[in-house]
């Protein structure tokens, strides 16, 4: 089989997505069920939004926003709404230094989702920066968070590791911090896995279970005890000094590339 470039691969996948989306829409109108080409583990229906191939010239602000109303960034970083751009058919999240601070990207869905199968294709930078794909809910009585992945491939012992987590906080959401919430961390590691290459990462979120995948391989599964309300889908690239350390000057600017996000909803 001949090798193809990343651009050719993305073009072929986008054409496939357009074809499957049309079939899915037709079947949905007829009351039939379709599963799209990524083959979610259970029968599901493709959701055109917030699915995004990032093919436009600028980010679709009806789907995404690049700031959070209750959060300015993890010190010593501060969220920069200009740190997210589209290029080469991808969303590009860039972290860079700014004096004694760091300008960090934030990209989250405008509308929350509840349950489904979410898949992204991404490539991370070799740096100490925490590049993450996660879901978050801010409620009057607390917060919930599902970390699909948090990775800093340049940090010590992190090159081949995928960190996942679940967080629950009950109380005034403005008082939540890293020390007062209940967490359930887990890590998967494989010496053959390298996140600076392109890989597919997915989460299956149902009323009963949560399952995490890398390239269709399930790396974790957990009963769903706490995550039953709508949540925003979020991508970030932040400095996490107490976990991964501070990036060196040679690691900046750092870029986190997202080729697509595709979302399926429960039947």
C-alpha positions as CSV (number, residue, x, y, z in Angstrom):
1,X,0.0,0.0,0.0
2,X,1.4,3.4,-0.9
3,X,1.9,6.1,1.8
4,X,-0.4,9.1,1.9
5,X,0.2,12.5,3.4
6,X,-1.7,13.9,6.4
7,X,-3.4,16.4,4.0
8,X,-4.5,13.6,1.7
9,X,-5.7,11.5,4.7
10,X,-7.7,14.5,6.1
11,X,-9.3,15.1,2.7
12,X,-10.4,11.5,2.3
13,X,-11.8,11.4,5.8
14,X,-13.7,14.7,5.3
15,X,-15.3,13.3,2.1
16,X,-16.2,10.2,4.0
17,X,-17.7,12.3,6.8
18,X,-19.8,14.3,4.3
19,X,-21.0,11.1,2.7
20,X,-21.9,9.4,6.0
21,X,-23.5,12.6,7.4
22,X,-25.8,12.7,4.3
23,X,-26.7,9.0,4.8
24,X,-27.3,9.5,8.5
25,X,-29.6,12.5,8.0
26,X,-31.6,10.5,5.4
27,X,-31.9,7.5,7.8
28,X,-32.8,9.8,10.7
29,X,-35.6,11.3,8.7
30,X,-36.9,7.9,7.9
31,X,-36.8,6.8,11.5
32,X,-33.9,4.4,11.0
33,X,-30.7,4.3,13.0
34,X,-27.2,4.8,11.5
35,X,-23.8,4.4,13.0
36,X,-21.0,6.5,11.3
37,X,-17.6,5.3,10.1
38,X,-15.8,5.6,13.4
39,X,-18.0,2.7,14.7
40,X,-18.9,3.8,18.2
41,X,-19.1,0.9,20.6
42,X,-22.9,1.0,20.7
43,X,-25.5,2.2,18.1
44,X,-25.6,6.0,18.0
45,X,-26.6,8.9,15.8
46,X,-24.1,11.3,14.4
47,X,-24.4,14.9,15.6
48,X,-23.3,17.5,13.0
49,X,-22.9,20.0,15.9
50,X,-20.6,20.2,17.9
51,X,-18.8,18.0,15.4
52,X,-16.3,20.1,13.5
53,X,-13.7,19.3,10.8
54,X,-12.1,22.7,11.3
55,X,-12.0,23.3,7.5
56,X,-13.2,27.0,7.6
57,X,-10.9,30.0,7.6
58,X,-12.0,31.0,11.1
59,X,-13.4,29.3,14.2
60,X,-17.2,28.9,14.2
61,X,-18.3,31.1,17.1
62,X,-21.8,29.7,17.1
63,X,-20.2,26.4,18.1
64,X,-17.0,27.4,20.0
65,X,-15.9,30.2,22.4
66,X,-12.3,30.9,23.4
67,X,-12.9,32.2,27.0
68,X,-14.7,31.1,30.1
69,X,-17.0,33.3,32.1
70,X,-15.7,32.1,35.5
71,X,-12.1,31.3,34.8
72,X,-9.1,33.4,33.7
73,X,-6.5,30.6,33.5
74,X,-4.2,28.5,35.7
75,X,-1.4,30.7,37.0
76,X,1.2,31.5,35.8
77,X,-0.9,31.3,32.6
78,X,-3.7,33.5,31.5
79,X,-6.3,32.7,28.8
80,X,-5.7,34.5,25.6
81,X,-8.7,34.4,23.2
82,X,-6.4,34.9,20.3
83,X,-4.4,31.7,21.1
84,X,-6.8,29.5,19.0
85,X,-6.7,29.6,15.2
86,X,-7.6,27.4,12.3
87,X,-4.8,26.3,9.9
88,X,-4.3,23.4,7.5
89,X,-7.8,22.0,8.3
90,X,-7.0,21.9,12.0
91,X,-7.7,23.8,15.2
92,X,-4.3,25.0,16.5
93,X,-4.0,25.9,20.2
94,X,-0.8,27.8,20.9
95,X,0.9,28.5,24.3
96,X,3.6,31.1,24.5
97,X,5.4,33.2,27.0
98,X,4.5,36.8,27.8
99,X,6.9,38.4,30.2
100,X,6.7,36.4,33.4
101,X,3.3,34.9,32.4
102,X,2.1,32.6,29.7
103,X,-0.7,33.1,27.2
104,X,-2.7,29.9,27.0
105,X,-5.6,28.8,24.7
106,X,-9.1,27.8,25.7
107,X,-11.7,26.3,23.3
108,X,-15.0,25.1,24.6
109,X,-18.4,24.4,23.1
110,X,-21.1,27.1,23.4
111,X,-23.7,24.5,24.1
112,X,-23.3,21.7,26.5
113,X,-23.9,18.0,25.7
114,X,-25.2,15.1,27.7
115,X,-24.1,11.6,27.0
116,X,-22.6,10.4,23.7
117,X,-19.5,9.2,22.0
118,X,-16.8,11.9,21.3
119,X,-13.8,11.3,19.1
120,X,-10.9,13.6,18.3
121,X,-7.8,13.2,16.2
122,X,-4.9,15.2,17.7
123,X,-1.2,15.7,17.8
124,X,0.6,17.1,20.8
125,X,3.8,19.1,21.3
126,X,6.8,17.6,23.0
127,X,6.7,19.9,26.0
128,X,5.9,20.3,29.7
129,X,2.6,21.9,28.9
130,X,-0.6,20.1,29.9
131,X,-2.5,19.5,26.7
132,X,-6.0,18.4,27.5
133,X,-9.4,17.2,26.1
134,X,-12.1,17.3,28.8
135,X,-15.7,18.0,29.7
136,X,-16.9,20.3,32.5
137,X,-20.1,21.3,34.1
138,X,-20.6,24.4,36.3
139,X,-23.8,24.2,38.3
140,X,-25.3,26.1,41.2
141,X,-24.6,23.2,43.6
142,X,-21.1,22.2,42.4
143,X,-19.1,21.1,39.4
144,X,-18.3,17.9,37.4
145,X,-15.3,17.1,35.2
146,X,-14.4,14.3,32.9
147,X,-10.8,14.3,31.7
148,X,-10.5,12.4,28.4
149,X,-6.8,13.0,28.4
150,X,-4.2,15.3,30.0
151,X,-0.7,14.9,28.6
152,X,2.6,16.7,28.7
153,X,4.9,14.5,26.6
154,X,8.0,16.5,27.4
155,X,7.7,16.0,31.2
156,X,9.6,13.3,33.1
157,X,8.1,9.8,32.6
158,X,5.2,11.3,30.6
159,X,6.2,10.6,27.0
160,X,4.1,7.5,26.5
161,X,1.3,8.1,29.1
162,X,-2.3,9.1,28.8
163,X,-3.7,10.6,32.1
164,X,-7.5,10.4,32.7
165,X,-9.6,11.6,35.6
166,X,-13.0,12.2,37.1
167,X,-13.7,15.1,39.4
168,X,-16.7,15.8,41.6
169,X,-17.2,18.9,43.7
170,X,-20.3,19.7,45.8
171,X,-20.8,23.2,47.0
172,X,-20.3,26.8,45.8
173,X,-18.7,26.3,42.4
174,X,-16.6,29.5,42.8
175,X,-14.8,27.8,45.7
176,X,-13.7,24.7,43.8
177,X,-10.0,24.0,43.6
178,X,-7.5,21.1,43.2
179,X,-7.7,20.1,46.9
180,X,-11.4,20.2,47.8
181,X,-12.9,17.9,45.1
182,X,-13.2,14.1,44.9
183,X,-11.1,12.7,42.1
184,X,-10.5,9.3,40.4
185,X,-7.3,9.5,38.4
186,X,-6.0,6.7,36.2
187,X,-3.1,6.5,33.7
188,X,-2.5,4.2,30.7
189,X,1.0,3.8,29.3
190,X,2.4,2.0,26.3
191,X,6.0,2.4,25.1
192,X,4.7,2.1,21.5
193,X,2.4,5.1,21.9
194,X,3.7,8.6,21.2
195,X,1.3,11.5,21.5
196,X,3.5,13.8,19.3
197,X,2.2,11.6,16.4
198,X,-1.4,11.7,15.2
199,X,-3.8,9.6,17.3
200,X,-7.5,9.2,17.9
201,X,-8.9,9.7,21.4
202,X,-12.5,9.0,22.4
203,X,-14.9,8.9,25.3
204,X,-18.1,6.8,25.5
205,X,-20.4,8.5,28.0
206,X,-23.7,6.7,28.8
207,X,-26.0,6.8,31.9
208,X,-24.4,3.6,33.1
209,X,-20.7,3.7,32.1
210,X,-17.7,5.8,31.0
211,X,-15.1,4.4,28.7
212,X,-11.9,5.9,27.3
213,X,-10.2,4.9,24.0
214,X,-7.0,5.5,22.1
215,X,-7.1,4.4,18.5
216,X,-10.2,2.3,19.2
217,X,-8.4,0.5,22.1
218,X,-10.2,0.8,25.4
219,X,-7.8,2.1,28.0
220,X,-10.2,2.6,30.9
221,X,-13.8,1.9,31.9
222,X,-15.7,3.1,35.0
223,X,-19.3,3.1,36.3
224,X,-21.1,6.4,35.8
225,X,-22.1,7.4,39.3
226,X,-21.9,11.2,39.1
227,X,-22.0,12.5,35.5
228,X,-25.6,12.9,34.4
229,X,-26.0,16.6,33.6
230,X,-25.0,18.5,30.5
231,X,-21.3,19.5,30.2
232,X,-19.2,21.7,27.9
233,X,-16.5,20.1,25.7
234,X,-13.2,21.8,26.2
235,X,-9.7,21.8,24.8
236,X,-6.8,23.5,26.6
237,X,-3.0,23.8,26.7
238,X,-2.0,25.1,30.1
239,X,0.9,25.4,32.4
240,X,0.6,23.0,35.4
241,X,3.7,23.7,37.6
242,X,3.0,21.3,40.4
243,X,2.4,18.4,38.1
244,X,4.4,18.8,34.9
245,X,6.7,21.7,35.8
246,X,7.4,24.9,33.8
247,X,8.2,24.7,30.1
248,X,11.7,25.7,28.9
249,X,12.1,28.6,26.5
250,X,13.0,26.1,23.8
251,X,9.6,24.5,24.0
252,X,7.7,27.7,23.2
253,X,5.6,28.5,21.4
254,X,3.9,25.1,21.8
255,X,1.2,24.0,19.5
256,X,-1.6,21.4,20.1
257,X,-3.2,20.3,16.8
258,X,-6.8,19.0,16.6
259,X,-7.8,17.6,13.2
260,X,-11.4,17.1,14.1
261,X,-14.0,16.4,16.7
262,X,-16.9,14.0,15.9
263,X,-19.8,13.5,18.2
264,X,-22.5,10.9,18.3
265,X,-25.6,11.0,20.5
266,X,-27.5,8.2,22.2
267,X,-30.3,6.6,20.3
